[in-house]
C-alpha cells in the first residue's frame, strides 16, 4: 500500500487512515499527547479554536465519539452545533447533501460526520468547501477511533510499535474500527492477527496486511494486546451466528484466554460493549483493561484532530465558485453535482 504525506489543503479533512504515512500518524499522536497534558492540567476552555464553528452531524447513534468531539471542540473554544436524524428535517426526507449544504451556508468551518453509508464523509468532502472529519462511516473506517487506539497502545507499549502484535477478535466483517486499526498499526510497523467466526471474517482480509488465525487462542497466544470488536447486529442480515451464547463461548475474552497474552499485554474494546458476550465482565474491569483509557484519550485525540483540520482549513485557499447557489462563504465549487454514496 502506498503511503504519502497528505497535501496541505487535504489536511482539513480526516477521512481514513488508509494510506496515511507513519510520520503523519505520529505527528497527530504527539499533538494528542500535548492536548492530554493540557486537559489534565485544567484551565479550559482554551482559545485555540476561538472563531471556528464545528458541526457534529451524527446520522447514526453514538455516545463516546459524539460526546468526546463535543467536549474537545468546547475545550478549545469552538462554537459547536449538533445535528442528528431525530429532530431534524432529515426525518422529513431531506437528503444528506442538501442538509449539510444548508448547514455549510450558515458558515460552518468543520463538519464531523457519522453515517451508516461507507463513503458518506468522502462524498461531503468532495461537495462542500469545509473540512470534513469522519466519525465512522458504515463498514469503512473510524479514523479517530483508530488514532485513539494507537495512542492507548503507544502508552502500553512504551512508544515502540515495531515487533508488537494486536489480536483483533470478533465481528471483523462489519467493523470500521478494525479497518482503521489495521491501517494504523501496519503503518507504524506493528502487526495484527484477526480471529472470529468464518461468517464474520471478510475474504481477502490478508491483503490489508494482517494475518487470520483459526481460533481465538491462536490469535491471542503471545499477543501484546487484544481488542474485542462489538457484534454489529445492526449491520447483519441475519444467519451469521448460531447464537450469542455460542459466540461468547467460542470467541469471548475470558480470564483464561487473557492469560495467553504476553506478560504486559492490555485489553481494549472500542465500545459500546456487550458485556458477557464479547468480553467477560471480569476482563472488562480487570487490571489489564485499558478500555476507559481509550475513552479519556479520545477527547485529547479529537482535540488534536480538530486543531489539525482547523489549521489546514484556515490556510486553504477558497475553492473556485461554480455559479450562484447555496455555497458557504468562499463557494462550494462543484457542490451542485449530484453523487451517490
Ligand atoms: N467507539 C465508538 O465509536 O463508540 P460510539 O458509537 O459510542 O461513538
Boltz pocket constraint, residues with backbone or C-beta under 6 A from the ligand:
constraints:
  - pocket:
      binder: B
      contacts: [[A, 61], [A, 62], [A, 63], [A, 64], [A, 65], [A, 66], [A, 135], [A, 136], [A, 142], [A, 145], [A, 270], [A, 271], [A, 272]]
      max_distance: 6.0
